[in-house]
Amino acid sequence: MTAILDLIEFQGARRTPYIAQNEASECGLACLAMVASYHGYKTDLLALRQRYGTSLKGATLKDLMEVAERLGFSARPLRGDIDDLIHLSLPSILHWNLNHFVVLTKITKSFSGVRFHIHDPARGALLLTRDEFSRHFTGVILDLLKSESFRPKIEQSKLRISQLWSSMSGFWSTIWQVVMLSVVLQLAALATPFFLQISIDTVFPSFDRDLLLMLALGFGGLAIINFLAGWLRSLVLVTLNNALSYQVTVNLFRHLMRLPLPWFEKRHVGDIVSRFGSTLPITQLLSQGMIAAFIDGVMALLTLTLMFVYSPLLGMVAFGALLLYAGLRAGFLQALRFRNIDAITTAAKENTLFIESIRGISAIKSFGQEGNRQRIWQKAKADAVNAQIKLGRLSAGFDAAAQLTLAVERVLFVYLAISLALDAQMSIGMLFALQAYKQQFLDTGVRLIEQAMNFSIIKVHLSRISDIALSKQKNEGLESPAATPEFGTGLELRNVRFRYSHADPEVLKGVNLSIKSGEVLGMAGPSGGGKTTLIKIIKGLVEPTTGQVLLNGRSLNSYEPTKLSELIGYVAQDDSLYAGTIAENISFFDPYAALVDIHAAAKLAHVHDDIMAMPMQYESLVGDMGSTLSGGQKQRVCIARAIYRKPALLILDEGTANIDPMMEHGLMQSLAELNIAILICSHQPSAISHAQRLVALLGGQLVEHNAAKIMERTAP
């Protein structure tokens, strides 16, 4: 039923949904998703990305037009000034800041002037004045109209909260423990007003101290039970919250580590960290918010019922105040969602710049750019702070309106309650009890509304996490992969073609290649010609657009990725070391590493003597931010790391670029003695001179020739 209703357009009620970009260069796809969803083609970035792909270079207006026409739109590129925008059929896509796309959703007029409503995939919903708008608008417009081929449909993938804690044992039993303890607490709270009423209406007029003592003892015992239940519930909630947080983050990190390499290459590190951090508010809502919402809902209903038993008039006053509060909250909800999106995205950008600055501090200091880098980061930090200020101002406005509503309710309630008491329709004890129940009703009702609104706000975090959780892992959905791949007859590429997206030209154009066991193959080619891309395809890190990559006669995809990585070793020029000892880095933190194997790998990589000359030898600490290792030593440690796993094929992608020729010669001789297949990709004649067979990647195709001619053809 929900799916059917989603396809129906209720005129006058349509609103352009906001869809944030996930990858660094997919603002165009995000804009298309927003416009398509407005017209009834309810899609999301995941669906569009899987169908049309995205390029690291971004999308041109022509690319967007092609995708829009495939979605069933008639796309018209227009050029105009600000005054022409009122004639558009909104929403429309605008070119922004010469390097970005946004959606213009509507134009409004007020006493202060014209306002432009913008959905920016990178920033959220923006409300701009004419001057602010003109500073960003380039004059290029993409007007989208439904064509005859357009068909409303639903093509969305949504992450369910339950998917985040799959396989967590004891979750529901713990939830029920918390619920039962919460029920005890609330029953004690319901009983307290009776103590007031009986004490005032019965004990006070008769001066019955014995009854007062009995009431005090009874309700005192209830207070002790209340204390114990509260204490136990707090202990259970602490355990539940931390266990749930652990389970959710572990599940998400496990999925993250198994995503394909291109997924990471298209995103900023700070944004990934920010998305991962969105697990915190979700786990807090799961462990506490759901239970609180259930208990508060029951309590609000019970206390409202008791109020109507005491006085229907006063019950209506309290209920009306809560309805007004809910209306105010709902009115602020959309703006709060957009402010939260802005705060999250600006904080992620600031975090990205901070991480980049720390990791690239060597280059920053070498070029004397400390001040310039500070200014760039400071601007991003100011944007993040301003986003928080805007969110705070909006929250403050709602808080003020809510406080005014509740203050008016208190005045009206007290006036009517005392009037009823003066008319002898209510005793003083009943008045006190009713006041207590009213306060409980409003407190639980307000908390219930807040939790309901939090569930809506949490969708922002859930959508950010879905970019990780719903992205397909490598080899996901394939039937039982082989457990142990073997090199056997060797590795073969058959008519392999590759492009980064449907709009990009082919990088590889029908590549055919075979590598046999024990063979040393050299590969050269101009920079940017696709050598590293080809190597990533051979390694199984990137999927070819078309063609086959076969290992021992079987597709690479039929093998389990972890086992495949053991069979094919890989060393790149920019390989990283990780925080730990040299021994741990060589074994890649293998918990069962044998020191003799670590030493053997280091000796083959010609780095053993250098390590033994250090004070701590193999226990010397290194890290990604630098160490006492030189560039050549670091590269030889990376080679030792690849050798340690005893691969059948070793790929060196400029893997000896930082090593001097004499050391390189000895290293290559040692590697040749391993009698394994070796692929050497290098611009250096000294490196590929050790190859038995040489190929060049020229114009996306492999050319096999002798070394002299290859180096001549690939020279700049």
Secondary structure, DSSP 8 states (H G I E B T S, - for coil): -HHHHHH---TT----------STT-HHHHHHHHHHHHTTEEE-HHHHHHHH---TT---HHHHHHHHHHTTEEEEEEE--GGGGGGS-SSEEEEETTTEEEEEEEEEEETTEEEEEEEETTTEEEEE-HHHHHTTEEEEEEEEEE-TT---EEE-----GGGGGTT-TTHHHHHHHHHHHHHHHHHHHHHHHHHHHHIIIIIHHHT-HHHHHHHHHHHHHHHHHHHHHHHHHHHHHHHHHHHHHHHHHHHHHHHHHTS-HHHHHTS-HHHHHHHHHTHHHHHHIIIIIHHHHHHHHHHHHHHHHHHHHH-HHHHHHHHHHHHHHHHHHHHHHHHHHHHHHHHHHHHHHHHHHHHHHHHTHHHHHHTT-HHHHHHHHHHHHHHHHHHHHHHHHHHHHHHHHHHHHHHHHHHHHHHHHHHHHHTTSS-HHHHHHHHHHHHHHHHHHHHHHHHHHHHHHHHHHHHHHHHHHTS--TTTT-S--BSS---TT-EEEEEEEE-SSTTS--SEEEEEEEE-TT-EEEEE--TTSSHHHHHHHHHTSS--SEEEEEETTEEGGGB-HHHHHHHEEEEETT----SEEHHHHHTTS-TT--HHHHHHHHHHTT-HHHHHTSTTGGG-EE-TT--S--HHHHHHHHHHHHHHT--SEEEEESTTTTS-HHHHHHHHHHHHTT--EEEEE-S-HHHHTT-SEEEEEETTEEEE--HHHHHHHH--
